[in-house]
Amino acid sequence: MIKVGITGGIGTGKSTVCKLFASLGVPIYDADTEAKKIMNTHPLVHQKLVEQFGNEAFLEGNLNRPFIAKQVFNDEANLQFINQLVHPLVGEDFEQWTKKQAELGAKMVLKEAALLIESNSHKTLDYLILVTSPLELRIDRIKKRDTQRTESEIRAIIDKQLPDSEKKKFADFVILNDEQNLLIPQVLSIFKDLIYKT
């Protein structure tokens, strides 16, 4: 079995690309969703977050996401603290999930995560797909999806992410999701290439 990562900045359309791979029968692991679950349910994570940020880290037993977001947004140390706490647990969860998929006969799995490169998780994978999009199109997509975010907030998030020019150095495949180049042929081409490698 081969393990393939799929990454890209916010608003590039990673999830859309993953749906296309899923339609081809590839099991998808959404690392960002699983990280949220772990932050909500893992006893050690709960304990460490309360120790670091106080009881306000959780509201009625659920992670207080807006509060945590404020703590990490302009504080590199706090962001590092959370990443070092959560990323290894997501890695362990992915490995267990991958074993299950192998037992079910999967030849390939896909791990979707915004911070695959930044967290060094890409080093545990066989191949990496990068999804890219023009900046203005990304901003437009995020505005439609997250209506409460202002454009300046969106640009601040994008500015904090590793630029595509850097991510391309790590990528084995690049998908351009610019609403001009068709996605399906790009996905099919990569899928055929990867299946050949299994």
C-alpha positions in Angstrom: 0.0 0.0 0.0 1.2 3.5 -0.7 0.4 6.5 1.5 -0.2 9.8 -0.4 -0.5 13.2 1.2 -2.6 16.0 -0.2 -2.0 19.5 0.9 -2.5 23.2 -0.1 -3.2 26.5 1.5 -6.7 27.6 2.7 -9.2 28.0 -0.1 -7.2 26.0 -2.7 -9.9 23.3 -2.9 -8.2 20.3 -1.2 -11.5 18.8 -0.1 -12.9 19.0 -3.7 -9.9 17.2 -5.0 -10.2 14.6 -2.2 -13.9 13.9 -3.2 -12.7 13.1 -6.7 -10.1 10.6 -5.4 -12.8 9.2 -3.1 -15.1 8.6 -6.1 -12.2 6.5 -7.5 -12.3 4.3 -4.4 -9.4 5.8 -2.6 -9.9 6.0 1.2 -9.4 9.5 2.6 -8.1 10.5 6.0 -9.0 14.1 6.9 -6.2 15.0 9.3 -7.7 18.5 10.2 -11.1 16.9 11.2 -9.4 14.2 13.2 -7.2 16.8 14.9 -10.4 18.6 16.0 -11.8 15.3 17.4 -8.6 14.6 19.3 -8.6 18.1 20.8 -12.2 17.6 21.9 -11.9 14.0 23.2 -8.4 13.1 24.2 -7.9 13.2 28.0 -4.2 14.2 27.8 -4.9 17.0 25.3 -7.8 18.3 27.5 -5.5 18.3 30.6 -2.6 20.0 28.8 -4.8 22.7 27.1 -6.4 23.6 30.5 -2.9 23.7 32.1 -1.7 26.1 29.3 -4.8 28.3 28.7 -7.0 27.8 31.8 -10.6 26.5 32.1 -11.7 28.8 29.3 -10.1 26.4 26.8 -13.3 24.3 27.1 -17.0 25.3 27.3 -19.3 22.6 28.7 -16.8 19.9 27.9 -16.2 21.1 24.3 -13.2 22.8 22.9 -13.7 26.6 22.9 -12.4 27.1 19.4 -12.7 30.9 19.1 -10.8 31.3 22.4 -8.0 28.9 21.4 -7.8 30.5 17.9 -7.1 33.9 19.6 -4.5 32.3 21.8 -2.5 30.9 18.9 -3.1 33.4 16.1 -0.4 35.9 17.0 1.6 33.8 19.4 4.1 31.4 17.8 4.9 29.7 21.1 1.3 28.8 21.8 0.9 27.6 18.2 4.0 25.4 18.6 2.6 24.1 21.9 -0.6 22.9 20.3 1.1 21.5 17.2 3.6 19.5 19.3 0.7 18.2 21.4 -1.7 17.3 18.7 0.3 16.3 15.6 1.9 13.2 17.1 -1.5 11.9 18.2 -2.9 12.5 14.7 0.1 10.6 13.3 -0.7 7.6 15.5 -4.4 7.7 14.6 -3.5 7.9 10.9 -1.2 4.8 11.2 -4.0 2.8 13.0 -6.5 3.9 10.3 -4.0 3.0 7.5 -3.6 -0.6 8.9 -7.4 -1.0 8.9 -7.5 0.2 5.3 -4.8 -2.3 4.3 -6.7 -5.1 6.0 -9.7 -4.1 3.9 -7.6 -4.4 0.7 -6.8 -0.8 -0.1 -3.8 -0.3 -2.4 -3.6 3.4 -1.7 -4.7 5.9 1.0 -4.8 9.7 0.9 -4.1 11.9 3.9 -5.5 15.4 3.6 -4.0 18.1 5.8 -3.3 21.8 5.5 0.0 21.6 7.4 1.5 18.4 6.1 4.8 20.0 5.2 4.9 22.4 8.2 4.3 19.5 10.6 6.9 17.3 8.8 4.2 14.7 8.4 4.9 14.5 4.7 8.1 12.6 5.6 6.0 9.6 6.7 4.2 9.4 3.3 5.3 8.0 0.0 4.1 10.8 -2.3 2.7 14.3 -1.9 0.1 16.1 -4.0 -0.1 19.9 -3.8 -3.3 21.7 -4.7 -2.8 25.3 -5.8 -5.1 28.2 -6.8 -4.7 31.9 -7.6 -4.8 34.1 -4.5 -7.9 36.2 -5.4 -9.9 33.0 -6.2 -8.9 31.5 -2.8 -10.0 34.7 -1.0 -13.3 34.6 -2.9 -13.9 31.0 -2.0 -13.2 31.5 1.7 -15.5 34.6 1.8 -18.3 32.5 0.4 -17.6 29.6 2.8 -16.7 31.5 6.0 -19.0 34.5 5.8 -18.0 35.8 9.2 -14.4 36.3 8.2 -13.2 39.7 6.8 -10.9 39.9 3.8 -8.1 41.2 6.0 -8.5 38.2 8.3 -8.4 35.8 5.4 -5.2 37.5 4.0 -3.6 37.3 7.5 -4.3 33.5 7.6 -2.9 33.0 4.1 0.2 35.1 4.9 0.9 32.8 7.9 0.9 29.7 5.6 3.9 28.4 3.7 3.7 29.9 0.2 3.1 27.6 -2.8 6.6 28.3 -4.2 8.0 26.6 -1.0 5.5 23.8 -1.0 6.2 22.9 -4.6 9.8 21.9 -3.6 8.3 19.0 -1.6 5.5 18.0 -4.0 5.5 15.0 -6.4 2.4 16.2 -8.1 0.7 19.6 -8.5 -3.0 20.2 -9.2 -4.0 23.6 -10.4 -7.5 24.4 -9.3 -8.1 27.7 -11.0 -11.6 27.0 -12.5 -9.9 27.2 -16.0 -8.1 23.9 -16.0 -10.4 20.9 -15.5 -9.8 19.0 -12.2 -11.0 15.5 -13.3 -8.4 14.9 -15.9 -5.6 16.1 -13.5 -6.9 13.8 -10.8 -7.3 10.8 -13.2 -3.7 11.3 -14.5 -2.2 11.3 -11.0 -4.5 8.4 -9.9 -3.3 6.3 -12.8 0.3 7.1 -12.1 0.0 6.2 -8.4 -1.9 3.0 -9.0 0.9 2.0 -11.4 3.3 2.4 -8.4 1.3 0.2 -6.0 
